Amino acid sequence: MPFLTIYTNVEIKKGEELAEKAAAITADVLKKPISYVVTNIIYNKNMSFGGKSANKGALVELLSIGLGDKDKLVEVMTDFLEKELEIDNTNNINISLNNAPATQVASGGRTFG
């Protein structure tokens, strides 16, 4: 585990590559095995940022057992999405961090705690 979902109104050209890069970044910053990382990238043209659907942006949700250095994670993920999705206003990259107790997260038919 962690579970990373990225919603964006930017059309994704190489989704698989983007998902793999995002997984590697998440594993590296959180110091978690990449084998536990799940990434999901969702394109939705109906999103708006700053009240305008023409503004490129992303909404990121990360659920993890432990978040480590949250400021570093936010900085690295913002830089990554700014570059990869060509988002020119980083105020349109919004990240929700959720630190979950191990007893509330499961994989392979069992909880982590």
N, CA, C and O atoms as a GROMACS GRO file, in nm:
protein
  452
    1MET      N    1   0.086  -0.115   0.000
    1MET     CA    2   0.000   0.000   0.000
    1MET      C    3   0.091   0.120   0.000
    1MET      O    4   0.186   0.110   0.078
    2PRO      N    5   0.084   0.218  -0.061
    2PRO     CA    6  -0.012   0.328  -0.074
    2PRO      C    7  -0.099   0.320  -0.201
    2PRO      O    8  -0.066   0.253  -0.299
    3PHE      N    9  -0.209   0.391  -0.193
    3PHE     CA   10  -0.301   0.402  -0.305
    3PHE      C   11  -0.299   0.546  -0.354
    3PHE      O   12  -0.329   0.638  -0.277
    4LEU      N   13  -0.263   0.568  -0.479
    4LEU     CA   14  -0.252   0.701  -0.537
    4LEU      C   15  -0.349   0.712  -0.654
    4LEU      O   16  -0.344   0.632  -0.747
    5THR      N   17  -0.437   0.811  -0.648
    5THR     CA   18  -0.529   0.838  -0.758
    5THR      C   19  -0.506   0.981  -0.804
    5THR      O   20  -0.504   1.075  -0.724
    6ILE      N   21  -0.490   0.997  -0.934
    6ILE     CA   22  -0.472   1.128  -0.994
    6ILE      C   23  -0.586   1.150  -1.092
    6ILE      O   24  -0.602   1.076  -1.189
    7TYR      N   25  -0.666   1.253  -1.065
    7TYR     CA   26  -0.773   1.295  -1.155
    7TYR      C   27  -0.722   1.418  -1.229
    7TYR      O   28  -0.664   1.508  -1.167
    8THR      N   29  -0.742   1.423  -1.358
    8THR     CA   30  -0.696   1.539  -1.433
    8THR      C   31  -0.786   1.566  -1.553
    8THR      O   32  -0.849   1.476  -1.608
    9ASN      N   33  -0.791   1.693  -1.593
    9ASN     CA   34  -0.862   1.729  -1.715
    9ASN      C   35  -0.767   1.742  -1.833
    9ASN      O   36  -0.805   1.791  -1.940
   10VAL      N   37  -0.643   1.698  -1.814
   10VAL     CA   38  -0.544   1.697  -1.921
   10VAL      C   39  -0.549   1.560  -1.988
   10VAL      O   40  -0.534   1.457  -1.922
   11GLU      N   41  -0.570   1.560  -2.119
   11GLU     CA   42  -0.575   1.434  -2.191
   11GLU      C   43  -0.440   1.363  -2.176
   11GLU      O   44  -0.334   1.423  -2.198
   12ILE      N   45  -0.445   1.237  -2.140
   12ILE     CA   46  -0.324   1.161  -2.110
   12ILE      C   47  -0.280   1.083  -2.233
   12ILE      O   48  -0.356   1.003  -2.288
   13LYS      N   49  -0.157   1.110  -2.275
   13LYS     CA   50  -0.103   1.044  -2.395
   13LYS      C   51  -0.043   0.908  -2.362
   13LYS      O   52  -0.070   0.810  -2.432
   14LYS      N   53   0.036   0.900  -2.259
   14LYS     CA   54   0.105   0.776  -2.222
   14LYS      C   55   0.068   0.741  -2.077
   14LYS      O   56   0.149   0.754  -1.986
   15GLY      N   57  -0.056   0.697  -2.058
   15GLY     CA   58  -0.109   0.672  -1.925
   15GLY      C   59  -0.034   0.568  -1.845
   15GLY      O   60  -0.010   0.585  -1.725
   16GLU      N   61   0.004   0.458  -1.912
   16GLU     CA   62   0.075   0.352  -1.840
   16GLU      C   63   0.210   0.401  -1.789
   16GLU      O   64   0.250   0.372  -1.676
   17GLU      N   65   0.280   0.475  -1.874
   17GLU     CA   66   0.410   0.529  -1.835
   17GLU      C   67   0.395   0.629  -1.720
   17GLU      O   68   0.475   0.629  -1.626
   18LEU      N   69   0.294   0.714  -1.729
   18LEU     CA   70   0.268   0.812  -1.624
   18LEU      C   71   0.237   0.743  -1.491
   18LEU      O   72   0.287   0.785  -1.387
   19ALA      N   73   0.156   0.638  -1.496
   19ALA     CA   74   0.120   0.564  -1.375
   19ALA      C   75   0.243   0.499  -1.312
   19ALA      O   76   0.259   0.500  -1.190
   20GLU      N   77   0.329   0.444  -1.395
   20GLU     CA   78   0.450   0.379  -1.344
   20GLU      C   79   0.547   0.480  -1.282
   20GLU      O   80   0.608   0.453  -1.178
   21LYS      N   81   0.562   0.596  -1.347
   21LYS     CA   82   0.648   0.700  -1.292
   21LYS      C   83   0.593   0.751  -1.159
   21LYS      O   84   0.668   0.771  -1.063
   22ALA      N   85   0.462   0.772  -1.153
   22ALA     CA   86   0.399   0.819  -1.029
   22ALA      C   87   0.416   0.716  -0.918
   22ALA      O   88   0.438   0.752  -0.802
   23ALA      N   89   0.406   0.588  -0.951
   23ALA     CA   90   0.425   0.482  -0.851
   23ALA      C   91   0.568   0.484  -0.798
   23ALA      O   92   0.590   0.472  -0.677
   24ALA      N   93   0.664   0.500  -0.887
   24ALA     CA   94   0.805   0.502  -0.845
   24ALA      C   95   0.833   0.621  -0.754
   24ALA      O   96   0.904   0.607  -0.654
   25ILE      N   97   0.780   0.737  -0.788
   25ILE     CA   98   0.798   0.856  -0.704
   25ILE      C   99   0.736   0.833  -0.566
   25ILE      O  100   0.798   0.863  -0.464
   26THR      N  101   0.615   0.781  -0.564
   26THR     CA  102   0.545   0.756  -0.438
   26THR      C  103   0.623   0.660  -0.350
   26THR      O  104   0.644   0.685  -0.232
   27ALA      N  105   0.667   0.550  -0.408
   27ALA     CA  106   0.744   0.450  -0.332
   27ALA      C  107   0.873   0.510  -0.279
   27ALA      O  108   0.910   0.487  -0.164
   28ASP      N  109   0.942   0.587  -0.363
   28ASP     CA  110   1.069   0.646  -0.323
   28ASP      C  111   1.053   0.745  -0.208
   28ASP      O  112   1.124   0.736  -0.107
   29VAL      N  113   0.961   0.837  -0.222
   29VAL     CA  114   0.945   0.941  -0.119
   29VAL      C  115   0.891   0.883   0.011
   29VAL      O  116   0.933   0.923   0.120
   30LEU      N  117   0.798   0.788   0.001
   30LEU     CA  118   0.741   0.728   0.122
   30LEU      C  119   0.827   0.617   0.181
   30LEU      O  120   0.802   0.568   0.291
   31LYS      N  121   0.929   0.576   0.104
   31LYS     CA  122   1.016   0.465   0.147
   31LYS      C  123   0.935   0.337   0.170
   31LYS      O  124   0.949   0.268   0.270
   32LYS      N  125   0.849   0.310   0.071
   32LYS     CA  126   0.764   0.190   0.073
   32LYS      C  127   0.802   0.102  -0.046
   32LYS      O  128   0.848   0.154  -0.148
   33PRO      N  129   0.785  -0.029  -0.034
   33PRO     CA  130   0.813  -0.116  -0.149
   33PRO      C  131   0.718  -0.083  -0.265
   33PRO      O  132   0.597  -0.070  -0.245
   34ILE      N  133   0.773  -0.071  -0.384
   34ILE     CA  134   0.690  -0.038  -0.499
   34ILE      C  135   0.586  -0.148  -0.524
   34ILE      O  136   0.483  -0.123  -0.586
   35SER      N  137   0.614  -0.269  -0.478
   35SER     CA  138   0.519  -0.379  -0.498
   35SER      C  139   0.387  -0.356  -0.426
   35SER      O  140   0.288  -0.421  -0.458
   36TYR      N  141   0.383  -0.264  -0.330
   36TYR     CA  142   0.258  -0.232  -0.259
   36TYR      C  143   0.187  -0.110  -0.316
   36TYR      O  144   0.073  -0.083  -0.277
   37VAL      N  145   0.250  -0.036  -0.406
   37VAL     CA  146   0.192   0.088  -0.457
   37VAL      C  147   0.090   0.060  -0.566
   37VAL      O  148   0.116  -0.017  -0.659
   38VAL      N  149  -0.027   0.123  -0.554
   38VAL     CA  150  -0.132   0.116  -0.656
   38VAL      C  151  -0.154   0.258  -0.707
   38VAL      O  152  -0.178   0.349  -0.629
   39THR      N  153  -0.145   0.275  -0.839
   39THR     CA  154  -0.173   0.406  -0.898
   39THR      C  155  -0.289   0.395  -0.996
   39THR      O  156  -0.305   0.296  -1.066
   40ASN      N  157  -0.368   0.500  -0.997
   40ASN     CA  158  -0.482   0.507  -1.087
   40ASN      C  159  -0.486   0.649  -1.142
   40ASN      O  160  -0.495   0.745  -1.065
   41ILE      N  161  -0.480   0.663  -1.274
   41ILE     CA  162  -0.484   0.795  -1.338
   41ILE      C  163  -0.614   0.805  -1.415
   41ILE      O  164  -0.642   0.723  -1.502
   42ILE      N  165  -0.693   0.905  -1.382
   42ILE     CA  166  -0.826   0.918  -1.440
   42ILE      C  167  -0.837   1.051  -1.513
   42ILE      O  168  -0.820   1.158  -1.454
   43TYR      N  169  -0.865   1.044  -1.642
   43TYR     CA  170  -0.888   1.163  -1.723
   43TYR      C  171  -1.037   1.196  -1.719
   43TYR      O  172  -1.122   1.111  -1.744
   44ASN      N  173  -1.066   1.322  -1.688
   44ASN     CA  174  -1.204   1.368  -1.686
   44ASN      C  175  -1.208   1.510  -1.744
   44ASN      O  176  -1.169   1.605  -1.676
   45LYS      N  177  -1.254   1.523  -1.866
   45LYS     CA  178  -1.256   1.654  -1.931
   45LYS      C  179  -1.353   1.750  -1.863
   45LYS      O  180  -1.350   1.870  -1.891
   46ASN      N  181  -1.440   1.700  -1.776
   46ASN     CA  182  -1.541   1.782  -1.711
   46ASN      C  183  -1.493   1.848  -1.581
   46ASN      O  184  -1.574   1.902  -1.507
   47MET      N  185  -1.365   1.842  -1.554
   47MET     CA  186  -1.310   1.907  -1.434
   47MET      C  187  -1.283   2.054  -1.464
   47MET      O  188  -1.251   2.091  -1.576
   48SER      N  189  -1.297   2.137  -1.362
   48SER     CA  190  -1.260   2.278  -1.376
   48SER      C  191  -1.169   2.318  -1.261
   48SER      O  192  -1.181   2.266  -1.150
   49PHE      N  193  -1.080   2.409  -1.288
   49PHE     CA  194  -0.987   2.461  -1.188
   49PHE      C  195  -0.996   2.613  -1.194
   49PHE      O  196  -0.986   2.673  -1.301
   50GLY      N  197  -1.015   2.674  -1.078
   50GLY     CA  198  -1.034   2.819  -1.075
   50GLY      C  199  -1.160   2.861  -1.148
   50GLY      O  200  -1.169   2.972  -1.201
   51GLY      N  201  -1.258   2.772  -1.151
   51GLY     CA  202  -1.386   2.803  -1.213
   51GLY      C  203  -1.390   2.790  -1.364
   51GLY      O  204  -1.491   2.822  -1.426
   52LYS      N  205  -1.279   2.742  -1.424
   52LYS     CA  206  -1.276   2.732  -1.570
   52LYS      C  207  -1.227   2.594  -1.612
   52LYS      O  208  -1.122   2.548  -1.568
   53SER      N  209  -1.304   2.529  -1.698
   53SER     CA  210  -1.264   2.397  -1.745
   53SER      C  211  -1.145   2.405  -1.841
   53SER      O  212  -1.080   2.303  -1.865
   54ALA      N  213  -1.116   2.522  -1.896
   54ALA     CA  214  -1.001   2.539  -1.985
   54ALA      C  215  -0.869   2.536  -1.907
   54ALA      O  216  -0.763   2.512  -1.967
   55ASN      N  217  -0.873   2.560  -1.776
   55ASN     CA  218  -0.751   2.557  -1.695
   55ASN      C  219  -0.709   2.413  -1.671
   55ASN      O  220  -0.788   2.333  -1.621
   56LYS      N  221  -0.585   2.380  -1.706
   56LYS     CA  222  -0.533   2.247  -1.680
   56LYS      C  223  -0.507   2.231  -1.530
   56LYS      O  224  -0.464   2.324  -1.463
   57GLY      N  225  -0.536   2.110  -1.480
   57GLY     CA  226  -0.511   2.085  -1.339
   57GLY      C  227  -0.518   1.938  -1.303
   57GLY      O  228  -0.544   1.853  -1.388
   58ALA      N  229  -0.494   1.912  -1.176
   58ALA     CA  230  -0.499   1.775  -1.125
   58ALA      C  231  -0.544   1.776  -0.980
   58ALA      O  232  -0.511   1.866  -0.903
   59LEU      N  233  -0.619   1.674  -0.945
   59LEU     CA  234  -0.658   1.648  -0.807
   59LEU      C  235  -0.599   1.512  -0.771
   59LEU      O  236  -0.628   1.412  -0.835
   60VAL      N  237  -0.516   1.512  -0.668
   60VAL     CA  238  -0.443   1.392  -0.628
   60VAL      C  239  -0.494   1.347  -0.491
   60VAL      O  240  -0.507   1.428  -0.400
   61GLU      N  241  -0.523   1.219  -0.478
   61GLU     CA  242  -0.560   1.161  -0.350
   61GLU      C  243  -0.462   1.048  -0.319
   61GLU      O  244  -0.445   0.955  -0.397
   62LEU      N  245  -0.400   1.059  -0.204
   62LEU     CA  246  -0.305   0.956  -0.161
   62LEU      C  247  -0.348   0.903  -0.026
   62LEU      O  248  -0.362   0.978   0.071
   63LEU      N  249  -0.369   0.772  -0.020
   63LEU     CA  250  -0.398   0.705   0.105
   63LEU      C  251  -0.280   0.614   0.134
   63LEU      O  252  -0.240   0.534   0.049
   64SER      N  253  -0.224   0.626   0.254
   64SER     CA  254  -0.108   0.546   0.288
   64SER      C  255  -0.103   0.522   0.438
   64SER      O  256  -0.152   0.603   0.517
   65ILE      N  257  -0.044   0.410   0.476
   65ILE     CA  258  -0.014   0.385   0.616
   65ILE      C  259   0.118   0.458   0.643
   65ILE      O  260   0.225   0.407   0.610
   66GLY      N  261   0.110   0.574   0.701
   66GLY     CA  262   0.226   0.659   0.722
   66GLY      C  263   0.254   0.741   0.598
   66GLY      O  264   0.250   0.690   0.486
   67LEU      N  265   0.283   0.869   0.618
   67LEU     CA  266   0.307   0.959   0.506
   67LEU      C  267   0.448   1.016   0.503
   67LEU      O  268   0.485   1.084   0.407
   68GLY      N  269   0.526   0.989   0.605
   68GLY     CA  270   0.664   1.038   0.606
   68GLY      C  271   0.671   1.189   0.595
   68GLY      O  272   0.596   1.261   0.660
   69ASP      N  273   0.763   1.237   0.512
   69ASP     CA  274   0.785   1.380   0.491
   69ASP      C  275   0.679   1.432   0.393
   69ASP      O  276   0.699   1.428   0.271
   70LYS      N  277   0.569   1.480   0.447
   70LYS     CA  278   0.456   1.525   0.364
   70LYS      C  279   0.494   1.642   0.273
   70LYS      O  280   0.453   1.647   0.157
   71ASP      N  281   0.573   1.735   0.326
   71ASP     CA  282   0.612   1.851   0.244
   71ASP      C  283   0.694   1.808   0.123
   71ASP      O  284   0.675   1.861   0.013
   72LYS      N  285   0.785   1.714   0.143
   72LYS     CA  286   0.866   1.665   0.031
   72LYS      C  287   0.778   1.593  -0.069
   72LYS      O  288   0.792   1.611  -0.190
   73LEU      N  289   0.687   1.510  -0.020
   73LEU     CA  290   0.596   1.437  -0.108
   73LEU      C  291   0.514   1.533  -0.194
   73LEU      O  292   0.503   1.514  -0.315
   74VAL      N  293   0.458   1.636  -0.132
   74VAL     CA  294   0.378   1.734  -0.205
   74VAL      C  295   0.464   1.808  -0.308
   74VAL      O  296   0.420   1.829  -0.421
   75GLU      N  297   0.584   1.847  -0.269
   75GLU     CA  298   0.672   1.918  -0.361
   75GLU      C  299   0.709   1.832  -0.481
   75GLU      O  300   0.701   1.878  -0.596
   76VAL      N  301   0.750   1.710  -0.456
   76VAL     CA  302   0.792   1.621  -0.564
   76VAL      C  303   0.675   1.586  -0.656
   76VAL      O  304   0.691   1.588  -0.778
   77MET      N  305   0.560   1.557  -0.599
   77MET     CA  306   0.443   1.522  -0.680
   77MET      C  307   0.395   1.642  -0.762
   77MET      O  308   0.357   1.626  -0.878
   78THR      N  309   0.397   1.761  -0.703
   78THR     CA  310   0.357   1.881  -0.776
   78THR      C  311   0.451   1.906  -0.893
   78THR      O  312   0.406   1.934  -1.004
   79ASP      N  313   0.582   1.898  -0.869
   79ASP     CA  314   0.680   1.918  -0.977
   79ASP      C  315   0.660   1.815  -1.088
   79ASP      O  316   0.665   1.849  -1.207
   80PHE      N  317   0.637   1.690  -1.050
   80PHE     CA  318   0.617   1.583  -1.146
   80PHE      C  319   0.494   1.610  -1.234
   80PHE      O  320   0.502   1.600  -1.357
   81LEU      N  321   0.383   1.645  -1.172
   81LEU     CA  322   0.260   1.667  -1.248
   81LEU      C  323   0.267   1.794  -1.331
   81LEU      O  324   0.214   1.799  -1.442
   82GLU      N  325   0.332   1.896  -1.279
   82GLU     CA  326   0.350   2.020  -1.356
   82GLU      C  327   0.423   1.990  -1.487
   82GLU      O  328   0.384   2.038  -1.594
   83LYS      N  329   0.527   1.910  -1.478
   83LYS     CA  330   0.607   1.876  -1.596
   83LYS      C  331   0.533   1.779  -1.688
   83LYS      O  332   0.518   1.804  -1.808
   84GLU      N  333   0.487   1.667  -1.632
   84GLU     CA  334   0.430   1.560  -1.713
   84GLU      C  335   0.297   1.598  -1.778
   84GLU      O  336   0.269   1.557  -1.891
   85LEU      N  337   0.215   1.676  -1.707
   85LEU     CA  338   0.085   1.714  -1.761
   85LEU      C  339   0.083   1.856  -1.818
   85LEU      O  340  -0.020   1.904  -1.866
   86GLU      N  341   0.200   1.921  -1.813
   86GLU     CA  342   0.214   2.057  -1.864
   86GLU      C  343   0.111   2.152  -1.802
   86GLU      O  344   0.044   2.228  -1.872
   87ILE      N  345   0.102   2.146  -1.670
   87ILE     CA  346   0.012   2.234  -1.595
   87ILE      C  347   0.092   2.359  -1.560
   87ILE      O  348   0.190   2.353  -1.486
   88ASP      N  349   0.048   2.474  -1.614
   88ASP     CA  350   0.127   2.595  -1.597
   88ASP      C  351   0.099   2.670  -1.467
   88ASP      O  352   0.175   2.761  -1.432
   89ASN      N  353  -0.005   2.637  -1.396
   89ASN     CA  354  -0.037   2.703  -1.270
   89ASN      C  355  -0.042   2.597  -1.160
   89ASN      O  356  -0.139   2.521  -1.152
   90THR      N  357   0.060   2.592  -1.077
   90THR     CA  358   0.064   2.487  -0.974
   90THR      C  359  -0.046   2.502  -0.870
   90THR      O  360  -0.069   2.409  -0.792
   91ASN      N  361  -0.113   2.616  -0.865
   91ASN     CA  362  -0.230   2.628  -0.777
   91ASN      C  363  -0.342   2.536  -0.823
   91ASN      O  364  -0.438   2.512  -0.749
   92ASN      N  365  -0.331   2.485  -0.945
   92ASN     CA  366  -0.431   2.392  -0.998
   92ASN      C  367  -0.391   2.246  -0.977
   92ASN      O  368  -0.454   2.156  -1.033
   93ILE      N  369  -0.289   2.224  -0.896
   93ILE     CA  370  -0.252   2.088  -0.856
   93ILE      C  371  -0.283   2.077  -0.708
   93ILE      O  372  -0.214   2.134  -0.624
   94ASN      N  373  -0.388   2.003  -0.678
   94ASN     CA  374  -0.438   1.991  -0.541
   94ASN      C  375  -0.416   1.848  -0.493
   94ASN      O  376  -0.446   1.752  -0.564
   95ILE      N  377  -0.363   1.836  -0.371
   95ILE     CA  378  -0.326   1.705  -0.319
   95ILE      C  379  -0.391   1.683  -0.183
   95ILE      O  380  -0.380   1.766  -0.093
   96SER      N  381  -0.460   1.570  -0.171
   96SER     CA  382  -0.520   1.530  -0.044
   96SER      C  383  -0.442   1.410   0.010
   96SER      O  384  -0.433   1.306  -0.055
   97LEU      N  385  -0.387   1.426   0.130
   97LEU     CA  386  -0.309   1.320   0.194
   97LEU      C  387  -0.390   1.257   0.305
   97LEU      O  388  -0.444   1.327   0.391
   98ASN      N  389  -0.400   1.126   0.303
   98ASN     CA  390  -0.478   1.054   0.404
   98ASN      C  391  -0.391   0.947   0.468
   98ASN      O  392  -0.352   0.850   0.403
   99ASN      N  393  -0.361   0.966   0.596
   99ASN     CA  394  -0.282   0.870   0.673
   99ASN      C  395  -0.378   0.770   0.735
   99ASN      O  396  -0.454   0.803   0.826
  100ALA      N  397  -0.374   0.648   0.686
  100ALA     CA  398  -0.470   0.546   0.731
  100ALA      C  399  -0.406   0.454   0.835
  100ALA      O  400  -0.289   0.418   0.822
  101PRO      N  401  -0.483   0.417   0.937
  101PRO     CA  402  -0.432   0.317   1.030
  101PRO      C  403  -0.421   0.180   0.961
  101PRO      O  404  -0.504   0.147   0.877
  102ALA      N  405  -0.321   0.105   0.996
  102ALA     CA  406  -0.297  -0.026   0.933
  102ALA      C  407  -0.418  -0.118   0.945
  102ALA      O  408  -0.440  -0.204   0.860
  103THR      N  409  -0.497  -0.101   1.049
  103THR     CA  410  -0.614  -0.186   1.069
  103THR      C  411  -0.728  -0.154   0.972
  103THR      O  412  -0.825  -0.229   0.962
  104GLN      N  413  -0.716  -0.042   0.900
  104GLN     CA  414  -0.820   0.000   0.807
  104GLN      C  415  -0.782  -0.018   0.660
  104GLN      O  416  -0.855   0.025   0.571
  105VAL      N  417  -0.668  -0.082   0.635
  105VAL     CA  418  -0.620  -0.101   0.499
  105VAL      C  419  -0.592  -0.249   0.477
  105VAL      O  420  -0.532  -0.316   0.562
  106ALA      N  421  -0.635  -0.301   0.362
  106ALA     CA  422  -0.618  -0.443   0.334
  106ALA      C  423  -0.562  -0.466   0.195
  106ALA      O  424  -0.582  -0.384   0.104
  107SER      N  425  -0.495  -0.576   0.179
  107SER     CA  426  -0.446  -0.621   0.049
  107SER      C  427  -0.430  -0.772   0.058
  107SER      O  428  -0.387  -0.823   0.162
  108GLY      N  429  -0.462  -0.843  -0.047
  108GLY     CA  430  -0.446  -0.987  -0.047
  108GLY      C  431  -0.535  -1.057   0.053
  108GLY      O  432  -0.503  -1.166   0.100
  109GLY      N  433  -0.647  -0.997   0.087
  109GLY     CA  434  -0.743  -1.062   0.176
  109GLY      C  435  -0.715  -1.045   0.325
  109GLY      O  436  -0.777  -1.113   0.407
  110ARG      N  437  -0.622  -0.954   0.360
  110ARG     CA  438  -0.596  -0.932   0.503
  110ARG      C  439  -0.557  -0.787   0.526
  110ARG      O  440  -0.504  -0.721   0.438
  111THR      N  441  -0.584  -0.740   0.646
  111THR     CA  442  -0.544  -0.604   0.681
  111THR      C  443  -0.396  -0.600   0.713
  111THR      O  444  -0.333  -0.704   0.735
  112PHE      N  445  -0.341  -0.482   0.716
  112PHE     CA  446  -0.200  -0.465   0.748
  112PHE      C  447  -0.175  -0.455   0.898
  112PHE      O  448  -0.060  -0.448   0.941
  113GLY      N  449  -0.280  -0.454   0.977
  113GLY     CA  450  -0.258  -0.439   1.121
  113GLY      C  451  -0.363  -0.505   1.205
  113GLY      O  452  -0.356  -0.500   1.328
   0.00000   0.00000   0.00000
